[in-house]
Each structure stands twice: as C-alpha cells, then as structure tokens.
Amino acid sequence: MKFSIKHSTRWSIFISVFTFFLASIFSVAATSVLEGISWGLGVVVVLIIISVGIAADIMGLASAAAKELPFHAMASEKVKGSKHAIKIVRNADRFASFFNDVVGDVSGIISGAAGALVVLKLVSNTHAETAVIQTVVSVVFSGLVSALTVGGKAMGKSFAIHYATEIVLFMGKILFMMEHRLGIRIFNSKKTKTKGKRGNKRAARPSK
C-alpha cells in the first residue's frame, strides 16, 4: 500500500508539472497562430482544438473501459499492436489521466482562450462598436464552443464504452508503429523470467 501511494504521488507531481508546461506552450502557440489569421480561419482552429479534446477523452475512457482478455487472444494470433494494447489496459489509470485530464482539460482551456480571440477579431471586423452587440456575439460564440465540447464528449463517451476494444487496439497499433518504425518506445520492455517446465530437463541416466 505504501508503495502504491508513493508511486501515485510521484505520477501526480509529474503530470501536474507536465500539464503546466504543455498548457503554457500550447496557449502561446494558439495565441500566436490566431493573431495572424482571419476570424474565419480562427473558427476552424477552435474546432480543431475541440476535436482534439474529444478524441483524447475517447481514448482515455476506452483505455479504462477495455478488458485485457480479448487482447491475449489477439496476441496469440500475433495481431500487431495487441501486446501494446495489453500494456495500455494494465496502465489504464495513467492513460486515462493523461488523455482525459491533461490533453482534454488543456484543450478545453485553450479552446476557450482561442474563442475569445476569435470573438475580438469578429467584432473588430464587423465594426460592432455597440456594447450590446459585442456582448451578444461573445455570449453566442462562447455558448457554441461549450455546446460542441460537452456534446462531443458526451457522444464520445458512449462511443468509447461500446467500442473500447477496437479503440485500444488502434492505439496499440499506433504505439507498435512508433516503436518499430520511429524507434519511440513508450513502455519498458521487461522480460519476465520463466522457470523451466517440468520434463524439459531430464536427469542424466546412469551409465551401465
């Protein structure tokens, strides 16, 4: 129990620090991109950020909902990505934390900030100097961003639960390709020591 608490604490500290830097980097990047484009392209950027958050939510929930047994059957048939899928299920807490809490929440924060910049561009381009019009545009656009985010995640959760095995296998295939083609290893490959089976090593027969 003490080890698990210590392990969980280390992971929480790491993921908090990582989230801080990730949110800072993407906030600066999104702000820089949106400042140099029109409000129409800004809307496209906001939609992309929302889609990333929804996709991350789906992958995180699928990793927590998937069962390990089907992937063992796939691994016995040498299906690519099945062994990585097993490791994903065994580390579901970390995957769910990363995709749901880190990527999902950071995407939500950035989409809100990006939406505010798009509203400012839209208001300035339409010369809406009236405070009422500015407020209406801001409220409507913020409401649309929130509705798309919440509605998309609600639909994504249902999809993730019903197709958890397929989604985790897809993630496993991506990790498989990253490891074998790009040399990027997510999991440490620890070979388990296997004891010799009974009957494999026969005692030497005494010479006659």
C-alpha positions in Angstrom: 0.0 0.0 0.0 2.8 2.4 0.9 4.5 1.7 -2.4 1.3 2.4 -4.4 0.7 5.7 -2.6 4.3 6.8 -3.2 4.1 5.7 -6.8 0.8 7.6 -7.3 2.2 10.7 -5.7 5.2 10.8 -8.0 2.9 10.3 -11.0 0.6 13.1 -9.8 3.5 15.5 -9.4 5.0 14.6 -12.7 1.7 15.0 -14.6 1.0 18.4 -12.9 4.3 19.8 -13.9 3.9 18.4 -17.4 0.5 19.9 -17.7 1.8 23.3 -16.7 4.4 23.3 -19.4 2.1 21.8 -22.0 -0.7 24.3 -21.3 1.8 27.2 -21.4 3.3 26.1 -24.7 0.0 25.4 -26.5 -1.5 28.6 -25.2 1.3 30.7 -26.6 1.3 28.8 -29.8 -2.5 29.1 -30.3 -2.4 32.8 -29.5 0.4 33.4 -32.0 -1.4 31.5 -34.7 -4.8 33.2 -34.1 -3.3 36.7 -34.1 -2.0 36.3 -37.7 -5.2 34.8 -39.3 -8.7 35.9 -40.0 -11.6 35.2 -37.8 -12.9 32.5 -40.2 -9.7 30.5 -40.0 -9.7 31.2 -36.3 -13.1 29.3 -36.1 -11.5 26.4 -37.9 -8.6 26.4 -35.4 -11.0 26.4 -32.5 -13.0 23.5 -34.0 -9.7 21.5 -34.4 -8.8 22.1 -30.8 -12.2 21.0 -29.6 -11.9 17.8 -31.8 -8.5 17.0 -30.2 -10.1 17.3 -26.8 -13.0 15.0 -27.7 -10.6 12.4 -29.3 -8.4 12.5 -26.2 -11.5 11.9 -24.0 -12.5 8.9 -26.1 -9.0 7.3 -25.9 -8.8 7.9 -22.1 -12.2 6.4 -21.4 -11.6 3.5 -23.8 -8.4 2.5 -22.0 -10.2 2.4 -18.7 -13.2 0.5 -20.1 -11.4 -2.1 -22.2 -10.8 -5.7 -20.9 -7.5 -7.4 -21.1 -8.7 -10.9 -22.1 -9.5 -10.2 -25.8 -6.0 -8.8 -26.4 -4.4 -12.0 -25.1 -6.3 -13.9 -27.8 -5.2 -11.5 -30.4 -1.6 -11.7 -29.1 -1.7 -15.5 -29.5 -2.6 -14.9 -33.2 0.2 -12.4 -33.5 -2.0 -9.4 -34.2 0.1 -6.3 -34.5 -0.5 -3.9 -31.6 -2.2 -6.4 -29.3 0.7 -6.7 -26.9 0.9 -2.9 -26.7 -2.9 -2.9 -26.1 -2.4 -5.2 -23.1 0.1 -2.8 -21.6 -2.4 0.1 -22.2 -5.1 -1.7 -20.3 -2.7 -2.5 -17.5 -1.7 1.1 -17.3 -5.2 2.4 -17.8 -5.0 4.8 -14.8 -2.1 6.6 -16.4 -3.6 6.7 -19.9 -6.9 8.0 -18.6 -5.2 10.6 -16.5 -3.0 11.8 -19.4 -5.7 11.9 -22.1 -8.7 12.9 -20.0 -7.1 15.2 -17.5 -4.1 16.6 -19.4 -5.0 16.7 -23.1 -8.7 17.0 -22.6 -8.6 19.8 -20.0 -5.8 21.7 -21.7 -7.8 21.5 -25.0 -10.8 22.9 -23.2 -8.8 25.8 -21.7 -7.1 26.7 -24.9 -10.3 26.5 -26.9 -11.9 29.0 -24.5 -9.0 31.4 -24.9 -8.9 30.9 -28.6 -12.6 31.5 -28.8 -12.2 34.8 -27.0 -9.6 35.9 -29.6 -11.9 34.9 -32.4 -14.7 37.0 -30.9 -12.5 40.0 -30.7 -11.5 39.6 -34.4 -15.1 39.1 -35.4 -16.3 42.2 -33.5 -13.5 44.3 -34.9 -14.1 43.2 -38.5 -17.8 43.8 -38.3 -17.3 47.2 -36.7 -19.7 46.3 -33.9 -18.9 49.2 -31.6 -22.1 48.8 -29.6 -21.5 47.1 -26.3 -24.8 45.1 -26.6 -23.7 43.6 -30.0 -20.3 42.8 -28.6 -21.8 41.0 -25.6 -24.3 39.1 -27.8 -21.5 37.9 -30.2 -19.3 36.9 -27.2 -22.1 35.0 -25.4 -23.3 33.2 -28.5 -19.8 32.1 -29.6 -18.8 31.0 -26.1 -22.1 29.1 -25.9 -21.4 27.3 -29.2 -17.9 26.4 -28.1 -19.2 25.0 -24.8 -22.1 23.1 -26.5 -19.8 21.5 -29.1 -17.3 20.5 -26.4 -19.9 19.0 -24.0 -22.0 17.4 -26.7 -19.0 16.0 -28.5 -17.6 14.5 -25.3 -21.0 13.0 -24.4 -21.2 11.3 -27.8 -17.6 10.3 -27.5 -18.1 8.6 -24.1 -20.9 6.4 -25.5 -18.6 5.5 -28.5 -15.6 4.8 -26.2 -17.6 2.4 -23.9 -19.2 0.4 -26.8 -16.0 0.2 -28.9 -13.3 0.1 -26.2 -11.6 -2.9 -27.6 -11.3 -1.6 -31.1 -10.1 1.8 -29.9 -7.4 0.4 -27.6 -6.3 -2.0 -30.3 -6.0 1.1 -32.7 -3.9 2.8 -30.0 -1.8 -0.3 -29.6 -1.1 -0.3 -33.4 0.0 3.3 -33.2 2.4 2.5 -30.4 3.6 -0.5 -32.3 4.4 1.6 -35.4 6.1 4.3 -33.3 8.3 1.6 -31.7 9.3 -0.3 -34.8 9.4 2.5 -37.4 10.4 5.6 -35.4 12.2 3.9 -32.5 10.0 5.6 -29.9 9.3 3.3 -27.0 6.5 4.2 -24.6 6.7 1.1 -22.4 9.8 -0.5 -21.0 10.3 -4.0 -22.3 10.8 -6.1 -19.2 11.3 -9.8 -19.9 9.8 -12.0 -17.3 11.9 -14.8 -16.1 10.3 -18.2 -16.8 11.0 -21.3 -14.9 11.8 -24.4 -16.8 8.8 -26.6 -17.2 8.7 -30.0 -15.7 10.0 -32.6 -18.1 12.1 -30.2 -20.2 15.3 -31.1 -18.4 15.8 -34.8 -17.9 18.2 -36.2 -15.4 21.2 -37.9 -16.8 20.8 -41.6 -17.0 23.5 -43.6 -15.1 25.9 -45.4 -17.3 25.6 -49.1 -17.3 
